[in-house]
Amino acid sequence: MKPIYIGAFLLTGLIGGCASHNGSNNQAEFPSSTSRPTPSLSPVPPATAAAFAQWRNGFRAKAMAAGINPQVFDQAFANVRLNQEVMRLDGRQAEFTKPIWEYLDSAVSQSRVTTGRQKLRELGTTLAAIEQRYRVDAEVLLAIWGMETNYGSYRGNTSTIEGLATLAYEGRRRAFAEEQLIAALKILQSGDTRVERMRGSWAGAMGHTQFMPTSYLQYAQDFTGDGRRDIWSDDPTDALASTAYYLARFGWQQGAPWGIEVRLPVGFDYSDADQNNLKPVAYWRSQGITTIDGRALPDHGEAAILVPAGAQGPAFAIFQNFKVIRRYNNATSYAMGVGHLADRIAGGREFLHPWPRNERALSRSEKIELQRRLTERGFDTQGADGVIGPNSIGAIRRFQRSLGLTADGYPTESLLQRLR
């Protein structure tokens, strides 16, 4: 699966709930999906309904082979129909994406910060107990909860079985959808919930913090001790504990930051600003990098430098916890949103360096044009698909160097104009 990049590179709409994390093998191409219910829009043509029934009968045999009781399957599928709205949402491909600053304006809005602080007070005893058991900071759990379902206010209203069955029938991600669907049937068979309560995003994510079914089977926790791992309840306790356990299993470091806003020295080589370019903090100090306040960069293990809006925007040193958040949802934008929201809930401040708000994000068709024109000029992007990944970033940097510009690899409207 392709990685997800940030800012003008590629930004999926994740606010209001996500179905692109934990257990989907970083299937971050699934867009946000808990923002609306997903009814079928119109009657399914008889031929299509017959084909769906044929797929269902074939899948029933697969489910039996995977250990699903026939009665559990038949009850789960009793009212399942092909959901055309799910098919529409899965097939959409956005032409326009938000720049990172607009994404964060929404992800870390003042209302979301205020509500997060209120929840921290209301659930203080529960969160303290979860933090003590799993060694994961309460603020990051609240931030994920806030990002995924706006603190449980909307958890999605699509039948998990129907949504996943539709995706499996459609075939674009059949193996993934069928794996998730069998996992959902195993959840029903275990008795943790009933089919009518198993609802969530159109792409199969469930509960307060939007677990995919396979992740539920691996990581869901019964923190309340009632014998059920109930992430669907109005009580978010089990969902928050499950999220804490997930983060802990992937190496969360309690008390450590996800990242720190930094000041880059004059003449900084922006080719070093790469999430995979992990170096000891001592190395970055030797390069003249300090905190945004000019203090020595604190040592929280290996760090990479992130410049999500290019040389004109803020810069960050990112640490292990940033990587762990990306295991939950493989989007740099999402990880920044969760990290920054957690900091703000804890009383932290806004970023100090301004965003380049005068820059307009390129549309997908403009990114394709940018890639095509770069390649035509001898700066090969290895394809033109509208996704600004490592090959395109490298080509942009080479083009910028050829013009004597700062080679930050950031695609802008002004850069495209130079190529036209």
Buried (B, 14 or more C-beta within 10 A) or exposed (E): EEBBBBBBBBBBBBBBBBBBBBBBEBBBBBBBBBBBEBBBEEEBEEEEEEBBEEBBEEBBEEBEEBEBEEEBBEBBBEEBBBBBBBBEBBEEEBEEBBBBBBBBBBBBBEEBBEBBBEBBEEBEEBBEBBBEBBBBBBBBBBBBBBBBBBBBEBBBBBBBBBBBBBBBBBEEBBEBBBBBBBBBBBBBBEEBBEBEEBBBBBBBBBBBBBBBBBBBBBBBBBBBEEEBBBBBBEBBBBBBBBBBBBBBEBEBBBEEBBBBBBBBEEEBEBBBBBBEEBBEBEEBEEBEBBBBEEEEBEEBEBBBBBBBBBBBBBBBBBBBBBBBBBBBBBBBBBBBBBBBBBBBBBEBEEBEBEBBEEBEBBBBEBBBBBBBBBBEBEBBBEBBBBBBBBBBBBBBBBBBEEEEBBBBBBBBBEBBEEBE
